[in-house]
Amino acid sequence: MTSSDFAGILFDKDGTLLDFSRTWDAWAKAFLTRLADNADHARELGDAVGYDLAAGRFAPHSVVIAGTPMEVARALERHLPGKSLPQIVNLMNEEAARAPQVEAVPLRPLLEHLRDRGLRLGVATNDAEAPAHAHLRAAGVAEIFDFIAGFDSGYGGKPAPGQLLAFADAMGLAPDRCIMVGDSRHDLLAGRAAGFTTVGVLTGYAVAEDLADLADAVLPDIGHMPDWLTTRNEAPTPR
């Protein structure tokens, strides 16, 4: 397939559109400290979700990186007696919506360029839908997207393919005309399950070797998408 055959690109949010470490590392330290009763409790909460409070950094295996807010809340629940799962999820969503976002690359010119090439654009995140809209509005790009889905939008979360198939259906596109772009194996597993072409990016915690077996391409960041699409378009068609 050449890039001229592609008609839609679905992006993950955190670690793909937004630089994960520069967006969430410092915010998580402040959030967990506010949530905790004391310093020891804050370290306990950090350990529960794979966050090193002293270093101010998530571990590569952290549930926060690719998990849903409900999965993160389950990891925290036994360390927060008196708070229910819905309360923890609501608190995380409210706090996350206010987190300052750092773009992986300047988003608006890139997304406008892709849209001008005739591509339909969407976001599929394991974050909740409301914070996702808030983050994209804060970045000044929400209106560029034709489709935005969170884990709570009714399609499930990644690595299941529901969000991806919903995007293809909403855009009236066959899955093999769509690309899933993400920074985690969850993103690429969802892409493979949905029949999308898969592109990994390195603006999360994964390194190229973590993504290579599931990706049709691994790029440093989404800013390389236009050149990759052009290269695909110029590649000779196999006989």
N, C-alpha and C positions, 0 to 999 in steps of 0.2 A: 504494500500500500504506500502511495506517495502522500505528501502533506496536502496536495490538492484534494485528496479524498476525505481529509479530516474536516469535520464541520462543527465540532464542539470540544471544549477543554473544560474539565472539571478540576478545580484546585482544592487541595487541603488548605486549611487556614494556618494553624500554628506550626511553625517550622517550614512553611512553604511560602505563603504570601507574607507572613510575618516571621522575623528571625526569632527562633524559640528562646535561645539563651538570653539575648539582649532584651527580650520582652518580659520573660517570666521569671528568670532566676532571682533578681533582686526583689521583685514583687512578692514572690513566694515567701521569702524570708520575713518580710514585713507582715504578710498576711498570717503566717503561722505563729509569729510572735504575738500578734493581736488576739488570735484565737486561743492561745495557751494561757494557763493559769500562772506559769512561771517559766524560767529558762529551761529547766529539765523537761517540763511538759512540752515545750516547743521543740526540743530535740527529739522527743519521743514521737511527736506528730510528724516531724520531718522523716525520721526513720521509717515510719509506717507507709509513707508514699515515695520513698526513694529520693529524699532530698537531704543533702548535707548542709545543715544550718551553719556550721562554722565556715565551710568553703563557699556557701552561697550558690550551690550548683546542684542540679538534678543528676542522678545516676542515669546512665544510658538505658537501664531496664525499668526506670520509674513508670508507675502506672499513669502518672500525669501526662507523659509524653504522647501516648497513643490512646489512652483509655477515655471513657466517658466520665462526666461528673458523677454519675451514679457509682461507677467502679471506684473512683477516688473516694467518694463518701463511704463506701463499704470498708475501704482500707482504714479510714479514720474513725469509724463508728465506735469501735470498742475503746478507743482512747478519748472519747468525748461523751462520758456518761451523762445522761439527761438530755441529750440531743438526738432526735430521730433522724433517720436517713433523709426524709424530705426537708427537714430543717437544715441539715448540713448542705444538701444540694442547693437549696435556695440561698444560703449564705455564700457559698462559693460562686454561684451565678451572679449575685449582686456585687460581690467584690471584684469578680473577673471583668464585669462590664465596665468597671472604672479603671482597669489596669491600663497604663500608657503603652501604646503599641509602637513597635519599631519595625518598619517595613524591611523586608529582605532585600528589596531593590526598590527604586522609585516606581510605585505601582501604577499611578495614573497613566503616564505615557506608555508604559508597557501594555497595559490592558486596553487602552484606546487603540494602540497599534494592532493588537490581535483582533479586536472587534472590527477594525477597519479592513482587516483581511477577510471578513465575512464569517468569523468564528463566533459561535454562541458560547457564552462563558458562565460558569457556575462555581459554587463553593459547596463542598461536602466536608463537614467537620464533626468530630466526636465531641466537640463542645456543645453546649445548648444553643438553640437557635437565637434566643434574645441577645446573649452576649456577642454572638457572631455578627448580628446586624449592628450592634453598638460598635464593635471593633472596626467593621468595614466603613461605617459612617464616619468614625473618627479619622480613618485614613483617607476619607474623601472619595471612596470608590464604590460605595454600596450600590449606587444606581447603575453602574456599568454591568453588573451581573444580572443575568436572566433568571438565575435560580440560586437560592441559598437554603441549605438544609443543615440542621443540627441533629444530634442523636435523638432528640425528642420531637422531631418534625413528623413522625409517623412512618418513617422508612427504616428504622433501626439504625445501628451504628456500624462502622467498619471494624473488622474485616469482612462483614457480610456485604453483599452487593446492592442492598435495597436503595440506598441513596443514589447510587450511580445509575441504576436502571430507571429510577424515578426521573433523573435528569434527562436521560435519553428519551424517555417517553414524553416528558413535558416539552422537549424541544422538537419532537417528531423525528428523531434521528435513530438510525440503527446503531447498536453498541459499537460495532467495528468501525464507525466513523468518529468515535470519541476517544479522547485521551484523558487518563487519570494522572494527575501530577501530585506527588506527595513526598514527604521526607521519612516515612516510616514503612515498615513491612505491612502494617495494617492497611495503609493506603494502597499499596501495590497488590496485596492479596485480594482486596476488594476489586481492584481494576481487572485482575486476571479472572476472577469469578464472574464479573459482569461482561467479559468479552471486550474490554477496552484495551487500547495500546497503553502501556504504562511507562511513565517517566519519573525517575527518582531525582531528588535534589538534596544538596548537602548543607542546608541551612537549619537543620535540626540537630539531633545528636548522633544520627547514624553516619557511618562512613560508607564509602562506595562499596566495600566488600559486603556490608550488611544488606545491600539492596540489589546487587548485581544479578542474582539468580532470578529475581522477580521483575526486573526492569528491562524494557526494550532499549532504554538509554538512561544513563546517570549523568546529570549536569551539575555544575557547581551551584547554580541558583536559577530561578525562573527567568532571569534576564537573558539567559542563553536560549530560551524557547524560540524566538524568531529565527535565529540562525539555524537552529536544529531543524525547524520546519522547512526552511529554504533548502537545506542540504538534503532533506528527505525528498523534496520536490524535484531536485535536480538529479537525484540518483537514477540510473538507468533502470527501466522496468525489466525484471527477469523474463527471459523467453521460455 
